[in-house]
Amino acid sequence: MGVNWLPEKFAKHGGITACKKAKLRTANGIVETCIGLAKELSIGQFTLRYVEVSYGKGMPEDTFLLGMSILSQFKMVKQGEQMTLSRQ
């Protein structure tokens, strides 16, 4: 899995309740996490279905990380200060 990180409060609000315990290595060290399944995940105008995500405590509540399992589905173009995602 390319790690897709959601804050715990956000995950639970979105109905992600399954928890397969795991530990992830981050730039800030090891983080204990739960792995669950998001039935639907929207990024701007795009909607992905059945995305494996990790969630838990140990990172700021306003931090969302998209891993390669999601990013590899998009073409990213950066022009100046703006980055645009489009479907491949």
N, CA, C and O atoms as a GROMACS GRO file, in nm:
protein
  352
    1MET      N    1   0.086  -0.119   0.000
    1MET     CA    2   0.000   0.000   0.000
    1MET      C    3   0.088   0.123   0.000
    1MET      O    4   0.181   0.131   0.081
    2GLY      N    5   0.062   0.218  -0.088
    2GLY     CA    6   0.122   0.350  -0.075
    2GLY      C    7   0.041   0.420   0.032
    2GLY      O    8  -0.081   0.432   0.018
    3VAL      N    9   0.103   0.464   0.137
    3VAL     CA   10   0.029   0.511   0.255
    3VAL      C   11  -0.058   0.631   0.221
    3VAL      O   12  -0.010   0.732   0.169
    4ASN      N   13  -0.186   0.618   0.253
    4ASN     CA   14  -0.283   0.727   0.243
    4ASN      C   15  -0.327   0.754   0.386
    4ASN      O   16  -0.394   0.670   0.446
    5TRP      N   17  -0.290   0.868   0.440
    5TRP     CA   18  -0.311   0.898   0.582
    5TRP      C   19  -0.427   0.995   0.600
    5TRP      O   20  -0.434   1.098   0.533
    6LEU      N   21  -0.517   0.961   0.691
    6LEU     CA   22  -0.628   1.049   0.730
    6LEU      C   23  -0.621   1.069   0.881
    6LEU      O   24  -0.584   0.977   0.953
    7PRO      N   25  -0.656   1.187   0.930
    7PRO     CA   26  -0.668   1.204   1.074
    7PRO      C   27  -0.777   1.112   1.129
    7PRO      O   28  -0.878   1.088   1.063
    8GLU      N   29  -0.757   1.061   1.249
    8GLU     CA   30  -0.851   0.966   1.309
    8GLU      C   31  -0.994   1.020   1.315
    8GLU      O   32  -1.089   0.950   1.281
    9LYS      N   33  -1.008   1.144   1.358
    9LYS     CA   34  -1.141   1.205   1.370
    9LYS      C   35  -1.211   1.210   1.235
    9LYS      O   36  -1.331   1.182   1.226
   10PHE      N   37  -1.138   1.244   1.130
   10PHE     CA   38  -1.193   1.252   0.996
   10PHE      C   39  -1.234   1.113   0.948
   10PHE      O   40  -1.342   1.096   0.891
   11ALA      N   41  -1.148   1.013   0.971
   11ALA     CA   42  -1.178   0.876   0.928
   11ALA      C   43  -1.305   0.824   0.994
   11ALA      O   44  -1.391   0.766   0.927
   12LYS      N   45  -1.317   0.845   1.123
   12LYS     CA   46  -1.435   0.796   1.195
   12LYS      C   47  -1.561   0.870   1.151
   12LYS      O   48  -1.668   0.810   1.140
   13HIS      N   49  -1.549   1.000   1.126
   13HIS     CA   50  -1.662   1.079   1.077
   13HIS      C   51  -1.706   1.026   0.941
   13HIS      O   52  -1.825   1.030   0.909
   14GLY      N   53  -1.611   0.978   0.860
   14GLY     CA   54  -1.641   0.925   0.728
   14GLY      C   55  -1.685   0.779   0.728
   14GLY      O   56  -1.705   0.720   0.622
   15GLY      N   57  -1.700   0.721   0.847
   15GLY     CA   58  -1.753   0.586   0.856
   15GLY      C   59  -1.648   0.476   0.847
   15GLY      O   60  -1.684   0.359   0.833
   16ILE      N   61  -1.520   0.511   0.854
   16ILE     CA   62  -1.415   0.409   0.849
   16ILE      C   63  -1.392   0.361   0.992
   16ILE      O   64  -1.334   0.432   1.075
   17THR      N   65  -1.438   0.242   1.019
   17THR     CA   66  -1.431   0.191   1.156
   17THR      C   67  -1.344   0.066   1.169
   17THR      O   68  -1.298   0.034   1.278
   18ALA      N   69  -1.322  -0.006   1.060
   18ALA     CA   70  -1.238  -0.126   1.065
   18ALA      C   71  -1.096  -0.085   1.103
   18ALA      O   72  -1.048   0.021   1.064
   19CYS      N   73  -1.031  -0.169   1.180
   19CYS     CA   74  -0.896  -0.134   1.222
   19CYS      C   75  -0.808  -0.258   1.222
   19CYS      O   76  -0.822  -0.347   1.306
   20LYS      N   77  -0.717  -0.262   1.127
   20LYS     CA   78  -0.612  -0.362   1.128
   20LYS      C   79  -0.488  -0.287   1.176
   20LYS      O   80  -0.434  -0.203   1.104
   21LYS      N   81  -0.443  -0.316   1.296
   21LYS     CA   82  -0.333  -0.240   1.356
   21LYS      C   83  -0.204  -0.259   1.277
   21LYS      O   84  -0.174  -0.368   1.229
   22ALA      N   85  -0.129  -0.150   1.265
   22ALA     CA   86  -0.002  -0.151   1.192
   22ALA      C   87   0.088  -0.041   1.249
   22ALA      O   88   0.042   0.048   1.321
   23LYS      N   89   0.214  -0.048   1.215
   23LYS     CA   90   0.309   0.059   1.248
   23LYS      C   91   0.369   0.108   1.118
   23LYS      O   92   0.409   0.029   1.032
   24LEU      N   93   0.375   0.241   1.105
   24LEU     CA   94   0.430   0.302   0.985
   24LEU      C   95   0.555   0.381   1.020
   24LEU      O   96   0.562   0.445   1.125
   25ARG      N   97   0.651   0.376   0.933
   25ARG     CA   98   0.773   0.456   0.950
   25ARG      C   99   0.753   0.588   0.875
   25ARG      O  100   0.728   0.588   0.754
   26THR      N  101   0.765   0.698   0.946
   26THR     CA  102   0.752   0.830   0.885
   26THR      C  103   0.880   0.907   0.907
   26THR      O  104   0.972   0.860   0.974
   27ALA      N  105   0.887   1.025   0.850
   27ALA     CA  106   1.004   1.111   0.871
   27ALA      C  107   1.021   1.148   1.018
   27ALA      O  108   1.131   1.180   1.062
   28ASN      N  109   0.911   1.144   1.094
   28ASN     CA  110   0.916   1.178   1.236
   28ASN      C  111   0.929   1.055   1.326
   28ASN      O  112   0.920   1.066   1.448
   29GLY      N  113   0.949   0.937   1.266
   29GLY     CA  114   0.962   0.816   1.346
   29GLY      C  115   0.848   0.719   1.321
   29GLY      O  116   0.774   0.732   1.223
   30ILE      N  117   0.834   0.621   1.409
   30ILE     CA  118   0.732   0.518   1.398
   30ILE      C  119   0.598   0.570   1.451
   30ILE      O  120   0.593   0.630   1.558
   31VAL      N  121   0.491   0.546   1.376
   31VAL     CA  122   0.356   0.588   1.414
   31VAL      C  123   0.267   0.464   1.418
   31VAL      O  124   0.264   0.387   1.322
   32GLU      N  125   0.195   0.445   1.528
   32GLU     CA  126   0.096   0.336   1.535
   32GLU      C  127  -0.029   0.382   1.462
   32GLU      O  128  -0.072   0.497   1.477
   33THR      N  129  -0.086   0.294   1.384
   33THR     CA  130  -0.197   0.332   1.299
   33THR      C  131  -0.297   0.218   1.285
   33THR      O  132  -0.269   0.104   1.322
   34CYS      N  133  -0.412   0.250   1.232
   34CYS     CA  134  -0.512   0.151   1.193
   34CYS      C  135  -0.523   0.157   1.042
   34CYS      O  136  -0.511   0.265   0.982
   35ILE      N  137  -0.547   0.043   0.980
   35ILE     CA  138  -0.568   0.040   0.836
   35ILE      C  139  -0.714   0.001   0.812
   35ILE      O  140  -0.763  -0.098   0.866
   36GLY      N  141  -0.781   0.081   0.732
   36GLY     CA  142  -0.921   0.058   0.701
   36GLY      C  143  -0.948   0.084   0.555
   36GLY      O  144  -0.856   0.109   0.478
   37LEU      N  145  -1.074   0.078   0.517
   37LEU     CA  146  -1.113   0.095   0.378
   37LEU      C  147  -1.212   0.211   0.366
   37LEU      O  148  -1.316   0.212   0.431
   38ALA      N  149  -1.176   0.308   0.283
   38ALA     CA  150  -1.268   0.418   0.253
   38ALA      C  151  -1.350   0.376   0.131
   38ALA      O  152  -1.294   0.353   0.024
   39LYS      N  153  -1.481   0.367   0.147
   39LYS     CA  154  -1.566   0.327   0.034
   39LYS      C  155  -1.561   0.431  -0.077
   39LYS      O  156  -1.574   0.398  -0.195
   40GLU      N  157  -1.541   0.556  -0.038
   40GLU     CA  158  -1.536   0.664  -0.136
   40GLU      C  159  -1.445   0.773  -0.082
   40GLU      O  160  -1.453   0.810   0.035
   41LEU      N  161  -1.357   0.825  -0.168
   41LEU     CA  162  -1.265   0.931  -0.131
   41LEU      C  163  -1.264   1.033  -0.243
   41LEU      O  164  -1.230   1.001  -0.356
   42SER      N  165  -1.301   1.157  -0.211
   42SER     CA  166  -1.305   1.263  -0.312
   42SER      C  167  -1.186   1.355  -0.297
   42SER      O  168  -1.151   1.398  -0.187
   43ILE      N  169  -1.125   1.383  -0.410
   43ILE     CA  170  -1.013   1.478  -0.417
   43ILE      C  171  -1.052   1.578  -0.525
   43ILE      O  172  -1.041   1.549  -0.644
   44GLY      N  173  -1.097   1.695  -0.482
   44GLY     CA  174  -1.147   1.792  -0.578
   44GLY      C  175  -1.263   1.733  -0.656
   44GLY      O  176  -1.361   1.687  -0.596
   45GLN      N  177  -1.254   1.734  -0.787
   45GLN     CA  178  -1.362   1.683  -0.872
   45GLN      C  179  -1.356   1.532  -0.894
   45GLN      O  180  -1.443   1.476  -0.960
   46PHE      N  181  -1.254   1.466  -0.840
   46PHE     CA  182  -1.234   1.323  -0.863
   46PHE      C  183  -1.282   1.241  -0.744
   46PHE      O  184  -1.263   1.280  -0.629
   47THR      N  185  -1.344   1.128  -0.772
   47THR     CA  186  -1.390   1.038  -0.668
   47THR      C  187  -1.328   0.901  -0.691
   47THR      O  188  -1.338   0.845  -0.800
   48LEU      N  189  -1.263   0.849  -0.587
   48LEU     CA  190  -1.204   0.716  -0.592
   48LEU      C  191  -1.286   0.626  -0.502
   48LEU      O  192  -1.341   0.672  -0.402
   49ARG      N  193  -1.295   0.500  -0.536
   49ARG     CA  194  -1.374   0.406  -0.458
   49ARG      C  195  -1.286   0.296  -0.400
   49ARG      O  196  -1.190   0.251  -0.463
   50TYR      N  197  -1.322   0.255  -0.281
   50TYR     CA  198  -1.254   0.146  -0.210
   50TYR      C  199  -1.103   0.166  -0.203
   50TYR      O  200  -1.024   0.092  -0.262
   51VAL      N  201  -1.066   0.270  -0.129
   51VAL     CA  202  -0.925   0.307  -0.112
   51VAL      C  203  -0.881   0.265   0.027
   51VAL      O  204  -0.946   0.296   0.126
   52GLU      N  205  -0.769   0.192   0.034
   52GLU     CA  206  -0.713   0.155   0.163
   52GLU      C  207  -0.646   0.278   0.224
   52GLU      O  208  -0.566   0.346   0.158
   53VAL      N  209  -0.679   0.306   0.349
   53VAL     CA  210  -0.624   0.423   0.417
   53VAL      C  211  -0.572   0.382   0.554
   53VAL      O  212  -0.614   0.281   0.611
   54SER      N  213  -0.482   0.462   0.606
   54SER     CA  214  -0.440   0.444   0.744
   54SER      C  215  -0.484   0.568   0.821
   54SER      O  216  -0.491   0.678   0.766
   55TYR      N  217  -0.514   0.549   0.947
   55TYR     CA  218  -0.556   0.659   1.031
   55TYR      C  219  -0.516   0.631   1.174
   55TYR      O  220  -0.491   0.517   1.213
   56GLY      N  221  -0.510   0.736   1.251
   56GLY     CA  222  -0.475   0.720   1.391
   56GLY      C  223  -0.422   0.849   1.449
   56GLY      O  224  -0.434   0.957   1.390
   57LYS      N  225  -0.364   0.835   1.566
   57LYS     CA  226  -0.304   0.950   1.634
   57LYS      C  227  -0.156   0.949   1.604
   57LYS      O  228  -0.102   0.850   1.555
   58GLY      N  229  -0.091   1.058   1.634
   58GLY     CA  230   0.053   1.063   1.615
   58GLY      C  231   0.096   1.161   1.507
   58GLY      O  232   0.215   1.190   1.493
   59MET      N  233   0.000   1.213   1.432
   59MET     CA  234   0.029   1.318   1.335
   59MET      C  235  -0.074   1.428   1.357
   59MET      O  236  -0.182   1.401   1.412
   60PRO      N  237  -0.044   1.549   1.314
   60PRO     CA  238  -0.140   1.659   1.334
   60PRO      C  239  -0.275   1.629   1.273
   60PRO      O  240  -0.285   1.563   1.170
   61GLU      N  241  -0.381   1.679   1.339
   61GLU     CA  242  -0.518   1.654   1.294
   61GLU      C  243  -0.552   1.718   1.160
   61GLU      O  244  -0.656   1.687   1.102
   62ASP      N  245  -0.467   1.807   1.111
   62ASP     CA  246  -0.494   1.870   0.982
   62ASP      C  247  -0.404   1.813   0.872
   62ASP      O  248  -0.389   1.874   0.766
   63THR      N  249  -0.346   1.696   0.897
   63THR     CA  250  -0.254   1.635   0.801
   63THR      C  251  -0.321   1.523   0.724
   63THR      O  252  -0.372   1.427   0.782
   64PHE      N  253  -0.320   1.534   0.593
   64PHE     CA  254  -0.371   1.432   0.502
   64PHE      C  255  -0.256   1.401   0.406
   64PHE      O  256  -0.199   1.492   0.347
   65LEU      N  257  -0.223   1.274   0.390
   65LEU     CA  258  -0.116   1.235   0.300
   65LEU      C  259  -0.170   1.140   0.194
   65LEU      O  260  -0.241   1.044   0.226
   66LEU      N  261  -0.136   1.165   0.071
   66LEU     CA  262  -0.174   1.076  -0.038
   66LEU      C  263  -0.051   0.995  -0.079
   66LEU      O  264   0.055   1.052  -0.108
   67GLY      N  265  -0.066   0.864  -0.080
   67GLY     CA  266   0.044   0.777  -0.120
   67GLY      C  267   0.039   0.748  -0.269
   67GLY      O  268  -0.049   0.796  -0.341
   68MET      N  269   0.136   0.671  -0.314
   68MET     CA  270   0.146   0.641  -0.456
   68MET      C  271   0.029   0.558  -0.508
   68MET      O  272   0.001   0.561  -0.628
   69SER      N  273  -0.041   0.485  -0.420
   69SER     CA  274  -0.158   0.410  -0.467
   69SER      C  275  -0.265   0.504  -0.521
   69SER      O  276  -0.347   0.464  -0.605
   70ILE      N  277  -0.266   0.629  -0.475
   70ILE     CA  278  -0.359   0.729  -0.528
   70ILE      C  279  -0.288   0.816  -0.632
   70ILE      O  280  -0.339   0.834  -0.743
   71LEU      N  281  -0.172   0.870  -0.597
   71LEU     CA  282  -0.104   0.964  -0.687
   71LEU      C  283  -0.071   0.904  -0.823
   71LEU      O  284  -0.069   0.976  -0.923
   72SER      N  285  -0.046   0.773  -0.828
   72SER     CA  286  -0.012   0.710  -0.956
   72SER      C  287  -0.130   0.708  -1.053
   72SER      O  288  -0.113   0.679  -1.172
   73GLN      N  289  -0.249   0.738  -1.004
   73GLN     CA  290  -0.368   0.741  -1.090
   73GLN      C  291  -0.389   0.877  -1.156
   73GLN      O  292  -0.482   0.894  -1.236
   74PHE      N  293  -0.303   0.973  -1.124
   74PHE     CA  294  -0.318   1.109  -1.174
   74PHE      C  295  -0.193   1.156  -1.246
   74PHE      O  296  -0.083   1.106  -1.224
   75LYS      N  297  -0.214   1.252  -1.332
   75LYS     CA  298  -0.104   1.325  -1.394
   75LYS      C  299  -0.094   1.456  -1.316
   75LYS      O  300  -0.194   1.526  -1.297
   76MET      N  301   0.026   1.489  -1.271
   76MET     CA  302   0.045   1.612  -1.195
   76MET      C  303   0.129   1.709  -1.278
   76MET      O  304   0.235   1.672  -1.330
   77VAL      N  305   0.081   1.832  -1.290
   77VAL     CA  306   0.153   1.936  -1.364
   77VAL      C  307   0.167   2.056  -1.273
   77VAL      O  308   0.068   2.105  -1.219
   78LYS      N  309   0.290   2.104  -1.257
   78LYS     CA  310   0.314   2.223  -1.175
   78LYS      C  311   0.354   2.338  -1.265
   78LYS      O  312   0.448   2.328  -1.345
   79GLN      N  313   0.281   2.448  -1.252
   79GLN     CA  314   0.312   2.570  -1.325
   79GLN      C  315   0.322   2.682  -1.223
   79GLN      O  316   0.221   2.723  -1.166
   80GLY      N  317   0.440   2.731  -1.200
   80GLY     CA  318   0.461   2.834  -1.099
   80GLY      C  319   0.424   2.780  -0.963
   80GLY      O  320   0.479   2.679  -0.919
   81GLU      N  321   0.332   2.845  -0.896
   81GLU     CA  322   0.289   2.805  -0.762
   81GLU      C  323   0.168   2.712  -0.763
   81GLU      O  324   0.120   2.671  -0.657
   82GLN      N  325   0.118   2.679  -0.881
   82GLN     CA  326  -0.004   2.598  -0.892
   82GLN      C  327   0.027   2.457  -0.941
   82GLN      O  328   0.102   2.438  -1.038
   83MET      N  329  -0.032   2.358  -0.872
   83MET     CA  330  -0.021   2.220  -0.916
   83MET      C  331  -0.160   2.172  -0.957
   83MET      O  332  -0.257   2.191  -0.883
   84THR      N  333  -0.170   2.110  -1.074
   84THR     CA  334  -0.296   2.064  -1.127
   84THR      C  335  -0.293   1.912  -1.142
   84THR      O  336  -0.197   1.856  -1.193
   85LEU      N  337  -0.401   1.848  -1.094
   85LEU     CA  338  -0.417   1.704  -1.110
   85LEU      C  339  -0.517   1.677  -1.222
   85LEU      O  340  -0.620   1.745  -1.232
   86SER      N  341  -0.487   1.579  -1.304
   86SER     CA  342  -0.584   1.532  -1.405
   86SER      C  343  -0.574   1.380  -1.408
   86SER      O  344  -0.473   1.323  -1.367
   87ARG      N  345  -0.678   1.316  -1.458
   87ARG     CA  346  -0.677   1.171  -1.467
   87ARG      C  347  -0.586   1.129  -1.581
   87ARG      O  348  -0.582   1.194  -1.686
   88GLN      N  349  -0.514   1.020  -1.560
   88GLN     CA  350  -0.426   0.967  -1.665
   88GLN      C  351  -0.507   0.894  -1.768
   88GLN      O  352  -0.451   0.842  -1.865
   0.00000   0.00000   0.00000
